[in-house]
Amino acid sequence: MKANRLYFFLLLIMGFGLIVSCGDEEDEELEGNWSKESGFDGKSRSDAVGFAIDDLGYIGTGYDGDDRLKDIWEYDPNMNSWTELAEFPGVARNGAVGFSINGKGYIGTGYDGDDPLQDFYEYNPSTDSWKKIADFPGEARYGAVAFAVNGKGYVGSGASEGYYYKDFYSYSPETDTWEKIVSIGGSKRRDAAAFVIDGLAYVISGLDNGLYQDDVWQYDPTTGLWTEMREISNSNDDESYDDDYSGIPRVNATTFTLNGKGYLVGGTSGSLLATTWEYDPTTDLWEERTSFEGTTRTEAIGWSLNSKGYVATGRSSSYYFYDIWSFDPIAEYDEDN
């Protein structure tokens, strides 16, 4: 009898071990791999601007903990190297927005340490030169969100001293004019995130009234309308698709688009986040992928270059970063690379 009890006890222990092992395997099943690249040659910073042109990444402006900046740098992923470019002509700032259209980059809005801003500038990489364009027509602001789709740039939401916004405007480089479009649905918000997939833009989360918003809005430039997508929290009690949604709402996240899917990395939701979430527009569902492997951070910038996503700079509390990491969504996880 004692032998049978001992045998049964051993079976229980082995079964528990298998359960723990399976749980560990599930933790390791997150897809994608992060790799550290050549560090940024400029000053450490956060809250900078990034955009991509012809598989080259651009970063500029931002805040280094002491000063606001106006230097501009180009990153070549093939050479894994940096080149300093013509200085941004506006006042030094952080919290600005950037986008690219037809081989040119655009930077505007932001905060200069005293006031929110509404000026805008165009960068031509073929001549390494800047020119001022029409000012953003909405209220001056920082922490806005921007994207470019179908030859136009879009800027909206954000904040100024004591006020948040939800209005949106489109910019046409052909006529150097802005046009007010339909405001995003839901709440006003600042420091939201955005990416573009197959000609449709998606604006995610942001902060309003002290709450991290859990909504996602799709903008279709052909109709000029916003459509609310599924929420990014476990809010649907009748279905199971969102049972694993945890900690997706955030501010100051980094985004990029790869292979028809959008990625949301890092940022803040009460505390700093390292999680990476992948959005599939064909199913309107989110899946967690391998967490960011650099130091957890907020206010970083990101690009999609040569089938990889990149995250660069950012900060953790008062520590500012200059490193850059790439993400391959189809690579097997490698803890050493």
C-alpha positions in Angstrom: 0.0 0.0 0.0 2.8 2.4 0.9 4.5 1.6 -2.4 1.3 2.4 -4.3 1.0 5.7 -2.5 4.6 6.6 -3.3 4.1 5.7 -6.9 0.9 7.9 -7.1 2.8 10.8 -5.4 5.6 10.5 -8.0 3.1 10.6 -10.8 1.6 13.8 -9.4 5.0 15.4 -9.2 5.8 14.4 -12.8 2.4 15.7 -14.0 3.0 19.0 -12.3 6.4 19.2 -13.9 4.9 18.6 -17.3 2.3 21.4 -16.7 5.1 23.8 -15.7 7.1 22.8 -18.7 4.2 23.3 -21.1 3.6 26.7 -19.6 7.3 27.6 -20.2 7.0 26.4 -23.8 3.9 28.6 -24.3 5.9 31.6 -23.0 8.6 30.8 -25.5 6.2 30.5 -28.5 6.0 34.2 -29.0 7.2 34.8 -32.6 9.8 37.2 -33.9 13.3 38.2 -33.0 15.0 41.5 -32.0 18.6 42.3 -32.9 20.7 45.2 -31.7 22.1 47.4 -34.5 24.7 50.1 -34.8 24.0 52.8 -32.1 22.7 56.2 -33.2 25.6 58.6 -33.8 23.8 61.7 -32.5 22.8 62.6 -28.9 20.7 60.4 -26.8 17.1 61.7 -26.9 13.4 60.9 -26.6 10.2 62.3 -28.1 12.0 62.8 -31.5 10.5 62.5 -35.0 11.1 59.7 -37.4 10.1 58.9 -41.0 11.3 56.7 -43.8 12.2 57.4 -47.4 13.3 54.8 -49.9 14.4 52.2 -47.3 16.4 54.9 -45.3 15.4 55.9 -41.9 15.4 59.6 -40.7 15.4 60.9 -37.1 15.6 64.4 -35.7 14.6 66.9 -33.1 13.6 65.6 -29.6 14.8 66.2 -26.1 18.0 65.0 -24.4 17.1 65.8 -20.8 18.6 69.3 -20.9 18.0 70.7 -24.3 15.6 70.5 -27.2 17.3 69.5 -30.4 17.1 70.2 -34.2 19.8 68.0 -35.7 18.7 65.5 -38.4 20.2 62.1 -39.1 19.9 59.4 -41.8 20.2 55.6 -41.1 21.2 53.2 -43.8 20.2 49.6 -42.8 22.3 48.0 -45.5 25.5 49.7 -44.2 24.2 49.8 -40.6 25.6 53.4 -40.5 24.5 57.0 -39.8 25.0 60.3 -41.7 24.2 63.7 -40.3 22.1 65.9 -42.6 21.2 69.6 -42.9 19.9 70.9 -39.7 16.1 71.3 -39.2 15.4 75.0 -39.8 12.6 75.6 -37.3 13.1 76.1 -33.6 14.3 73.1 -31.6 11.5 71.0 -30.3 10.1 67.7 -29.0 6.7 66.1 -29.3 6.5 67.0 -33.0 5.2 64.7 -35.8 6.7 63.5 -39.0 5.7 61.7 -42.2 6.9 61.2 -45.7 5.2 61.6 -49.1 6.6 60.9 -52.6 10.3 60.9 -51.5 10.2 63.9 -49.2 9.9 64.2 -45.4 7.8 66.5 -43.3 8.1 67.7 -39.7 5.9 70.0 -37.8 4.0 71.0 -34.6 5.6 70.1 -31.2 6.8 72.0 -28.1 9.7 74.4 -27.8 9.9 74.4 -24.0 7.5 77.4 -23.7 4.8 77.1 -26.3 3.1 74.5 -28.5 3.9 74.9 -32.2 2.1 74.7 -35.6 4.8 75.4 -38.1 5.8 72.8 -40.7 8.8 72.1 -43.0 9.6 69.8 -45.9 12.9 68.0 -46.4 14.3 67.0 -49.8 16.9 64.2 -49.5 18.1 64.7 -53.1 19.4 68.2 -52.2 19.7 67.7 -48.5 17.7 70.9 -48.0 14.6 72.2 -46.1 11.9 74.6 -46.9 9.0 76.0 -44.9 5.5 75.0 -46.0 2.1 76.1 -44.9 1.5 76.1 -41.2 -0.7 73.5 -39.6 -4.1 75.2 -39.6 -5.4 73.7 -36.3 -4.5 74.9 -32.8 -0.8 74.7 -32.1 -0.1 71.4 -30.3 2.3 68.6 -29.3 1.7 64.9 -28.8 -0.3 64.7 -32.0 -0.4 61.7 -34.3 0.5 61.7 -38.0 0.5 59.3 -41.0 0.7 59.6 -44.8 -1.5 57.7 -47.2 -2.3 58.1 -50.9 -0.1 61.1 -51.4 -1.4 63.1 -48.5 -0.2 63.7 -44.9 -2.6 63.6 -42.0 -2.2 65.2 -38.6 -4.6 65.3 -35.6 -5.4 64.8 -32.0 -2.7 66.0 -29.5 -2.6 68.5 -26.7 -1.7 72.1 -25.7 -1.6 73.6 -22.3 -4.7 72.4 -20.5 -6.5 71.2 -23.6 -6.7 68.0 -25.7 -7.8 67.6 -29.3 -9.6 65.2 -31.7 -9.6 67.2 -34.9 -7.7 66.1 -38.0 -6.3 67.8 -41.1 -4.9 66.5 -44.4 -2.0 68.1 -46.2 -1.5 68.1 -50.0 2.1 68.8 -51.1 1.0 69.5 -54.6 -0.9 72.6 -53.6 0.8 73.3 -50.2 -2.6 73.4 -48.5 -4.3 71.9 -45.5 -7.9 70.8 -45.4 -9.9 69.9 -42.3 -11.4 66.4 -42.4 -13.8 64.5 -40.2 -12.6 64.3 -36.6 -11.6 60.9 -35.2 -14.3 59.2 -33.2 -14.2 58.5 -29.5 -12.4 60.8 -27.1 -9.9 63.5 -27.5 -6.4 62.2 -27.0 -2.7 62.8 -26.9 0.3 60.6 -27.6 -1.7 58.0 -29.6 0.0 55.7 -32.1 -0.7 55.1 -35.8 0.3 53.0 -38.8 -0.9 52.5 -42.4 -1.7 49.1 -44.0 -2.8 48.8 -47.6 -4.0 52.3 -48.0 -5.9 52.5 -44.7 -4.7 54.3 -41.6 -5.1 53.0 -38.0 -5.0 55.3 -34.9 -4.5 53.4 -31.6 -5.1 54.3 -28.0 -3.7 57.5 -26.5 -4.5 59.3 -23.2 -7.6 61.3 -22.3 -8.9 62.4 -18.8 -6.1 60.3 -17.2 -7.4 57.1 -19.0 -5.5 55.0 -21.5 -7.9 54.7 -24.4 -8.7 51.1 -25.6 -10.2 52.0 -29.0 -8.8 51.7 -32.5 -10.0 53.8 -35.4 -9.5 53.1 -39.1 -9.4 56.0 -41.6 -10.3 55.4 -45.2 -9.1 58.3 -47.4 -11.3 57.2 -50.3 -14.5 57.8 -48.2 -13.1 60.3 -45.8 -14.7 58.3 -42.9 -13.5 56.8 -39.6 -14.6 53.3 -38.6 -14.2 51.9 -35.1 -12.5 48.6 -34.9 -12.5 46.0 -32.0 -11.3 47.4 -28.7 -7.8 46.4 -27.5 -8.9 45.2 -24.1 -10.8 42.2 -22.7 -14.1 44.0 -23.0 -16.3 41.4 -24.9 -17.7 39.0 -22.4 -19.5 37.0 -25.1 -16.4 36.1 -27.1 -13.0 34.7 -26.4 -10.8 36.5 -29.0 -9.8 39.1 -26.5 -9.2 36.9 -23.5 -5.4 37.3 -23.8 -5.5 41.1 -24.4 -3.6 42.6 -21.6 -1.8 45.9 -21.4 -2.2 46.9 -25.1 -3.6 50.4 -24.5 -0.7 52.8 -24.0 0.8 56.2 -24.9 4.1 57.1 -26.6 4.4 53.7 -28.3 6.5 53.0 -31.4 4.8 51.6 -34.5 5.8 50.1 -37.9 4.2 48.1 -40.6 5.5 44.8 -42.0 4.1 42.3 -44.5 0.6 43.7 -44.3 0.5 43.8 -40.5 0.9 46.6 -37.9 3.2 46.5 -34.8 2.9 48.4 -31.5 6.0 48.4 -29.3 6.8 49.8 -25.9 5.4 53.0 -24.5 3.8 53.7 -21.2 0.6 52.5 -19.4 1.2 53.5 -15.8 4.6 52.0 -16.1 7.0 51.3 -19.0 6.1 48.5 -21.4 8.3 46.2 -23.4 5.5 44.2 -25.1 5.1 43.9 -28.8 1.7 43.4 -30.3 0.9 42.6 -33.9 -2.3 43.6 -35.6 -3.9 41.7 -38.5 -6.4 43.9 -40.4 -7.9 40.9 -42.2 -9.2 39.6 -38.9 -9.2 42.8 -36.8 -7.3 40.8 -34.1 -4.1 41.4 -32.1 -1.4 38.8 -31.2 1.5 39.2 -28.8 4.9 38.8 -30.2 8.4 38.7 -28.7 8.9 41.6 -26.3 11.3 44.3 -27.1 14.8 43.2 -25.9 16.4 46.5 -25.3 15.9 48.4 -22.1 12.2 49.1 -21.6 11.4 52.6 -22.8 8.9 55.2 -24.0 9.0 58.0 -26.6 11.1 56.1 -29.1 10.8 56.4 -32.9 10.3 53.6 -35.4 10.5 52.8 -39.1 9.9 49.9 -41.5 13.0 49.3 -43.6 13.9 46.3 -45.8 11.3 43.9 -44.3 12.3 44.7 -40.7 10.9 47.1 -38.1 13.2 49.4 -36.2 13.0 51.1 -32.8 15.5 53.8 -31.8 16.2 56.2 -29.0 13.6 56.9 -26.3 13.9 57.2 -22.5 13.4 55.4 -19.2 12.6 58.0 -16.6 15.5 60.5 -16.8 17.8 58.1 -18.8 18.0 58.8 -22.5 18.9 56.2 -25.1 20.9 56.2 -28.4 20.6 52.5 -29.3 18.7 51.0 -32.2 17.0 47.6 -32.5 15.5 45.7 -35.5 12.7 43.3 -35.4 12.1 40.4 -37.8 8.6 39.1 -37.3 9.2 35.7 -39.1 12.6 34.9 -37.5 12.9 32.4 -34.8 13.6 33.9 -31.4 17.3 34.0 -30.5 18.1 35.1 -27.0 21.8 35.8 -28.0 20.9 38.0 -31.0 
